[in-house]
Amino acid sequence: MPLLHRADVVDGAVALLDAEGLDGLTTRKLGASLNIDGSALYRHFPNKEALLDAIADRLVEGVDDALPEAPWDEQLAVLAGRLRETLLRHRDGARVVAGTYVTGPNTLLVKKIIFEVLQRAGFRPERAGWIAFALAHYVLGHTIDEQAQAELAASKAWKAKLTDMVDQTEDAYVAAAVAATFDADPAERFSYGLRAFLHGIRRELDEPATPGAAGRR
């Protein structure tokens, strides 16, 4: 039986994720792909949750690369774009990362750089946490939906689903909105939503404090 290091197991798990998707990522299949007994994986990871945490941390590697010299909101846009792009490189990447609350080195570095950007912008710590959380939710939610749509498109099921969504909408305005939304380039939708999000955050930072607003920024 080959001696595998923790990094080798994570490499194999990422490869299996790309091939089988999150639902097909099992310890049995991973052990078979690595030519080891599935129980041997527990030498490195006590349970599947710990393995998924390690995969999630691996997937965000590189998101914390040096940022361009730019205003804080442009830097956040760069970080959000990097996160989306790196998650899209791996099948179900966003599903793996969502809700893991990882404390791995790559994830901690990403969090650190986001909070450094928000601190330089002048946000109070408690508000910076909310902003970082909301930004992560936007990126993950958009990317989960984007990857699900891509899976449906690959199986030739997306066109029928979109047609059904439009046909089942009685209101012409809503039907047109649905068609325009899902016919659009996902990258353009992402950029639009990100600009709208950051516009709201800029407004909050720029507005003067009002009575009862202490601690909001």
N, C-alpha and C positions, 0 to 999 in steps of 0.2 A: 504494500500500500504506500503510495507516494506521500512524502512529508510536505504538507502544504502550510504556508504561512497565512496569516489573517488576510493580508492584501491579495493573495492568490484566490482565496474564497470570495472576496468582494469582486474581484475581476470576473470570476466565473459566474457570480450572481448577476452582475450587470449584463454579461453576454446572454445569460438565460432570459433575463428580463426583456432584452431586445428581441429575442427569438420567440418567446412564448407570451410575453405580456405579464402584468402583475398577477392575474388570476392563474397563470400557468407556472408561476414561480413557487415551487415546493421544495422542501428539503430533500425529498426523495429524488426529484429530477436533478436538483443541483448536485447531490452526491454522485448520481450516475454520470453527469456531464464532467465531473472532476475525477471520476474513476475511484471514488472512495465510498465507504459506507456512510449513509446519511447521518448516523449517530456520531460520526467523527467530526461533523460540523460543530457539535456542541462543545468541542474543545476550545473553539474560538468565540462562539456565540451561544449564550445560554438558552435562547429561544429565537423564534422567527422574528419577533419584534425587534430584538437587538440587531439581527441581520439587516432588516429593512432600514433601521436607523443608520447603519454603516453605509448601505447603498445610497440612501438619501444624501448623506454627507459627501459621498463620492460624486454624486451627480452635480452638486453645486460648486465643485472645484473650479477655480478660475474666475468665478463671478467677482471676486474681490480684487482682481488685478487693478493696477494703478488707474485712477480716474483722470480724465482730461481736466485741464485748468478751465473751469467754467462755473457759472452760478450754481447754487445748491440744487435748484430744481432741475437743471439740465443734468447734473450729476446723478440725481435720483432716477431720471429718465434713462440714463445709460445703464445703471444698475438693474432697473426693471427689465430693460431690453435684453441684457445679458442673461438674466435669470430665465426669461422666456425661451431664449435661443438654446440655452444649455439643456433645459428640460425637454425641448422638442427633439433633441438629438437622440433621445432614448424613449422607447415605447412605454407609454404610461408613466413617463417621468414625473409629470405633475401630480399624479395620483400617489406615487411613492412618497414624494416630499410633503404633500399636504397632511397636516395634522400630526406629524411625527415629533415635533418639538425637540429636534436633535441638538445635542451638545457636542457634536464632533468638531474637529479643528477647522474644517472649511466653512461650516455653518457659522461658527462663532466669529470667524473673520468677516464674513458677509455682514452679520449683525453689527460688528464693531464699526465697519466703514459706513454703514447706513446711519448709525447714531452719531458718528463723527461729523457727517454732513449736516445732520439736523441740528447738532449742537452749534456748529459754526453759523448756521442760519439764524440762530437765536431762539429756538424752541425750548421750552422747559422740558425736563426729563419725562414727566408724566404724559405730556402731550406728544413728545417724540415717540414714546412707546405706542401710542394709539395710531400715529401716522404710519409707523413701520409695519404694524399689524395690518392696517387697512391696505397698504401697498402690497404686502405679501398676499393678502386675500385676493386682491384684484388680479395679480399676475397668475396665481395658482388657479383661480376660478376660470379665468379666460383660457388658460392653457389646457386645463382638464377638458373643457368643452371643445377646444380646438382639436385636441388629439382624438376625442371621441368622434367628432365629425370626420376626421381623416380616416379613422378606422371604418366608419360606415361607407365612406366614399370608396375605400379600397375593396370593400365587399360588394360594391355596386348597389348598396341599399340606400345611399344618401338621397339620390335624386327622387326616389319614390316617397321617402319621408318628407322631403321639402315640398313636393307637390301636394301631399296630403295635408301638411300644415297650412298651406295657402288655401287649398280648396275647402278646408273645414272652417275657415275664418269668414264669417258672413259680412263683416264690416270691410268695405273696399280699402279704406285708409289703413287699417291694421294689416290687411293682406299685402298691400303694397310695401308697408314697413317691414314685414316679415321677409318677403321676397328680397327686398333690397339689402337687408341685414345679412342673410345667409348666402346671398350670391356674391357678397363683397369679399375682397381679399382679407383673410384673418389678420394679417400683419397691419393692414390699414385700420381695421376695427380696433386692434390693440392700441395702436398709436393714438387714435382719436380718444378712446376711453382714458388712456394715460394722461393725455393733455388736459382733459376735463378734470380729472382727479387732481392734478398738480395745480391747475388754475384755482380750484377751491382752496387748496392748502395755502397758496400764495395770498389769497384774499384774507384768510384767517391771520396770517402773519402780519399783513399790512394794515388791517383794521385797528384803530385805536382801542385801547381797553375800555370797557364799559362797566358800570356798577354791577357787581355780582359775577363778573367774568374772571375774577382772580383765579389763577392756576389753570386757565384754559389753554394758554399758549405754552 
